[in-house]
Amino acid sequence: MASATTDRPSSSVRGLIAERGGDFSGYSFAFLDDMAKREIRRATLKAVAIPGHQVPFGSREMPIARGWGTGGLQLTLSLVGSEDRVKVIDQGDDASVNAVNLRRLVAQMTGAEETLDTAEATLIQTRHRIPEEVMRDDQILIFQVPIPEPLRFIERSVAVARGMHAEQDYSRMWLALYEDIVRRGEISAGAGYPVMVNSRFIMAPSPIPRWDIPKLNQADTLFLFGAGREKRIYAVPPHTDVRPLEFEDYAFKTEEFDGLACEVSGATDVYLVESPGENGTSRWTASDTNYADKVAAGIEVNKQW
Amino acid sequence: MVAEQTQVPEPSASSEPLLRVRDLTKIYESPGQRIVACEDVSFDVYPGEVLGIVGESGSGKSTVLQCLFQDVEATSGQAFLRSFEDGERSIFDADRRERRELRTHQMAMVYQNPRMGLNLMVTAGGNIAERLLAADWRRVDEIRDKASDYLSRTEVPVDRMDDFPAFFSGGMQQRVQIAKALANNPELVLLDELTTGLDVSVQAGVLDLVRDIQRIYGMTAVIVSHDLGVIRLLADRTLVMKDGHVVESGLTDQILEDPQHEYTQLLVNCVTN
């Protein structure tokens, strides 16, 4: 009751509940009940066994709205233990409201440690970025996915799209890319550029920028993808071929920043985002805030994915 | 079965048939209703030959094509394509993947309505590219060269390659559809009433085109029409169908000059008088 007058008003789940005289005793470890976790882990194992294949799962009601990362959150909660160190990225940023809330929820429901440090984290849940810093084989990166079906925009029927995946019938996807080139002179997909996984399935990499696409190929890290609203889990296991779809004469290209450097850290060769500055100017900073902080602090970071 | 019906004259070419159809039957069944669309239809098509199927509306001639292209599932019967498992397994036993392969590589269909065969939301060039992409073409410049080659063969202005066929005239849509069907050099082309719905001068142009392509590239085709003029112009041999059955078959000239079956006589008389 007194917290409203303290210098740091409670905004955490635990704090809010404590203010109202409640506690967490009724909840399972990591929020989800055991059977739910078991079901999600089973779907995850199947997803790892069939790289790029979308596995249906029974997406649960979560304490955040669907579309706000429930798929990623359920994956995180099904895997996290009290010894884990958890990092949550929102468009590269650790400090956005959504990232902070998710990180606190996971930590408070499990006793896991919160961290902002990419190298220190064991589990990283991310919205639409892959860290600049190379991840290791003892870490897992969990993507929040809005639309898991890469064929959604060319085939509205889910049943037909699943048939196309089953038969590796991707000529219409290639046709859409051809038409894009005819109309715009290039493949215009920016975020969420479609990729071919293990020479078998076309996969939506979640709306990560093109910059991050090459990192998916032959990585040491396990990548898991969770779409809560669409009830799908899929995965790219370590050391898997992931290739962007491209024509021989229209090769895939990542974003270019024409020599711009991050205004916080001075880092170049990094994915930059533009924000409005003083007097109508713009300000370019590294999207990965933890990376920028490390570079600014003079810490050496390996970014050769 | 009735031997006379399935007997076909010796082809001029000495090779084996490219397509053998045996006892093809399609029955539409719903509670209290049983409609025989076609029954026990058998014929052979030889390489480089154009086989015509003629008959009135509802005679089952289009059903035969739809079954062969597997837009609808045949109730019974078999069809053997030379390039599919050496003609030893019926194409009706193909699984979904093999069926797709048949439809994108070995066979092509030209529908009466271009909307059926073309994707109107995709450019003319893209429609042709679709078949090439299915065959794993992965260079845009090669695809475009090939597409413009096919479009010029079918007399579609190449500068309209990147326009949508939705904005083309009916005759031009039909030409694009023919170009699409020819892309990838399918072994067998199925043509369903390709000039019906076009005005007479455009009809003549499309027919000339098909005849030229047939002559130059040695296309093997089955052409379905209710129009004896089309059959006379294009088909080497002809089947006459009525009420789902083949009532007469033979060389086209023979059938038109000396019809044996009562129905064929009626049909021929309608035209010549």
Interface residues (C-beta under 8 A of the other chain):
Chain A: G163 E167 D169 S171 R172 W174 L175 Y178 E179 I181 V182 R183 F247 E248 D249 Y250
Chain B: R96 R97 R100 T104 V122 T123 G125 G126 A129 E130 L133 A134 R138 R139 V140 D141 I143 D162
